[in-house]
Amino acid sequence: MAGAPRLGTVTDFDEARGLGTISASGGELLPFHCTQIADGTMTIPVGQAVQFEVKPGLLGHWEAAGLLPR
């Protein structure tokens, strides 16, 4: 699952917790933490198109990382 940059859309984001979900172009849902937003803003709107990488998270699940708004 890891590898080249991928495209997707932010489908959920809880600012209070800093947690969100991306719907990848392949259909899978991937969680992310606000610290993975590459521009450092710590917030991102639902519906935002993004480019991201997939990496193993702290709990052993795949997560989105290095989010770049498109």
C-alpha positions as protocol buffer text, in pm:
chain_id: "A"
residue {
  index: 1
  type: MET
  ca { x: 0 y: 0 z: 0 }
}
residue {
  index: 2
  type: ALA
  ca { x: 291 y: 240 z: 65 }
}
residue {
  index: 3
  type: GLY
  ca { x: 473 y: 393 z: -228 }
}
residue {
  index: 4
  type: ALA
  ca { x: 411 y: 673 z: -474 }
}
residue {
  index: 5
  type: PRO
  ca { x: 204 y: 981 z: -389 }
}
residue {
  index: 6
  type: ARG
  ca { x: -170 y: 928 z: -418 }
}
residue {
  index: 7
  type: LEU
  ca { x: -478 y: 1148 z: -461 }
}
residue {
  index: 8
  type: GLY
  ca { x: -788 y: 1167 z: -247 }
}
residue {
  index: 9
  type: THR
  ca { x: -1042 y: 1388 z: -71 }
}
residue {
  index: 10
  type: VAL
  ca { x: -1079 y: 1481 z: 296 }
}
residue {
  index: 11
  type: THR
  ca { x: -1408 y: 1322 z: 403 }
}
residue {
  index: 12
  type: ASP
  ca { x: -1398 y: 1400 z: 775 }
}
residue {
  index: 13
  type: PHE
  ca { x: -1194 y: 1623 z: 1006 }
}
residue {
  index: 14
  type: ASP
  ca { x: -1239 y: 1683 z: 1381 }
}
residue {
  index: 15
  type: GLU
  ca { x: -1043 y: 2000 z: 1469 }
}
residue {
  index: 16
  type: ALA
  ca { x: -1072 y: 1941 z: 1843 }
}
residue {
  index: 17
  type: ARG
  ca { x: -905 y: 1600 z: 1820 }
}
residue {
  index: 18
  type: GLY
  ca { x: -690 y: 1675 z: 1513 }
}
residue {
  index: 19
  type: LEU
  ca { x: -805 y: 1355 z: 1343 }
}
residue {
  index: 20
  type: GLY
  ca { x: -947 y: 1310 z: 998 }
}
residue {
  index: 21
  type: THR
  ca { x: -1016 y: 1066 z: 717 }
}
residue {
  index: 22
  type: ILE
  ca { x: -925 y: 1069 z: 349 }
}
residue {
  index: 23
  type: SER
  ca { x: -1114 y: 883 z: 80 }
}
residue {
  index: 24
  type: ALA
  ca { x: -840 y: 769 z: -157 }
}
residue {
  index: 25
  type: SER
  ca { x: -899 y: 753 z: -532 }
}
residue {
  index: 26
  type: GLY
  ca { x: -892 y: 371 z: -503 }
}
residue {
  index: 27
  type: GLY
  ca { x: -1190 y: 380 z: -264 }
}
residue {
  index: 28
  type: GLU
  ca { x: -1019 y: 300 z: 67 }
}
residue {
  index: 29
  type: LEU
  ca { x: -1054 y: 527 z: 373 }
}
residue {
  index: 30
  type: LEU
  ca { x: -732 y: 628 z: 545 }
}
residue {
  index: 31
  type: PRO
  ca { x: -702 y: 813 z: 877 }
}
residue {
  index: 32
  type: PHE
  ca { x: -462 y: 1103 z: 932 }
}
residue {
  index: 33
  type: HIS
  ca { x: -351 y: 1332 z: 1213 }
}
residue {
  index: 34
  type: CYS
  ca { x: -333 y: 1711 z: 1172 }
}
residue {
  index: 35
  type: THR
  ca { x: 46 y: 1701 z: 1215 }
}
residue {
  index: 36
  type: GLN
  ca { x: 59 y: 1530 z: 873 }
}
residue {
  index: 37
  type: ILE
  ca { x: -73 y: 1841 z: 691 }
}
residue {
  index: 38
  type: ALA
  ca { x: 241 y: 1952 z: 507 }
}
residue {
  index: 39
  type: ASP
  ca { x: 181 y: 2329 z: 514 }
}
residue {
  index: 40
  type: GLY
  ca { x: 173 y: 2330 z: 897 }
}
residue {
  index: 41
  type: THR
  ca { x: -177 y: 2477 z: 932 }
}
residue {
  index: 42
  type: MET
  ca { x: -307 y: 2191 z: 1153 }
}
residue {
  index: 43
  type: THR
  ca { x: -653 y: 2219 z: 991 }
}
residue {
  index: 44
  type: ILE
  ca { x: -802 y: 2127 z: 655 }
}
residue {
  index: 45
  type: PRO
  ca { x: -1157 y: 2162 z: 521 }
}
residue {
  index: 46
  type: VAL
  ca { x: -1379 y: 1863 z: 447 }
}
residue {
  index: 47
  type: GLY
  ca { x: -1402 y: 1819 z: 69 }
}
residue {
  index: 48
  type: GLN
  ca { x: -1044 y: 1940 z: 9 }
}
residue {
  index: 49
  type: ALA
  ca { x: -861 y: 1746 z: -264 }
}
residue {
  index: 50
  type: VAL
  ca { x: -520 y: 1632 z: -141 }
}
residue {
  index: 51
  type: GLN
  ca { x: -206 y: 1450 z: -249 }
}
residue {
  index: 52
  type: PHE
  ca { x: -59 y: 1222 z: 17 }
}
residue {
  index: 53
  type: GLU
  ca { x: 158 y: 921 z: 92 }
}
residue {
  index: 54
  type: VAL
  ca { x: 53 y: 606 z: 276 }
}
residue {
  index: 55
  type: LYS
  ca { x: 268 y: 500 z: 570 }
}
residue {
  index: 56
  type: PRO
  ca { x: 233 y: 261 z: 864 }
}
residue {
  index: 57
  type: GLY
  ca { x: 98 y: 441 z: 1170 }
}
residue {
  index: 58
  type: LEU
  ca { x: 188 y: 406 z: 1535 }
}
residue {
  index: 59
  type: LEU
  ca { x: -75 y: 138 z: 1597 }
}
residue {
  index: 60
  type: GLY
  ca { x: 25 y: -72 z: 1296 }
}
residue {
  index: 61
  type: HIS
  ca { x: -251 y: 54 z: 1064 }
}
residue {
  index: 62
  type: TRP
  ca { x: -193 y: 232 z: 733 }
}
residue {
  index: 63
  type: GLU
  ca { x: -233 y: 611 z: 754 }
}
residue {
  index: 64
  type: ALA
  ca { x: -217 y: 910 z: 521 }
}
residue {
  index: 65
  type: ALA
  ca { x: 93 y: 1127 z: 564 }
}
residue {
  index: 66
  type: GLY
  ca { x: 241 y: 1438 z: 405 }
}
residue {
  index: 67
  type: LEU
  ca { x: -95 y: 1585 z: 298 }
}
residue {
  index: 68
  type: LEU
  ca { x: -64 y: 1854 z: 31 }
}
residue {
  index: 69
  type: PRO
  ca { x: -382 y: 2045 z: -63 }
}
residue {
  index: 70
  type: ARG
  ca { x: -439 y: 2046 z: -441 }
}
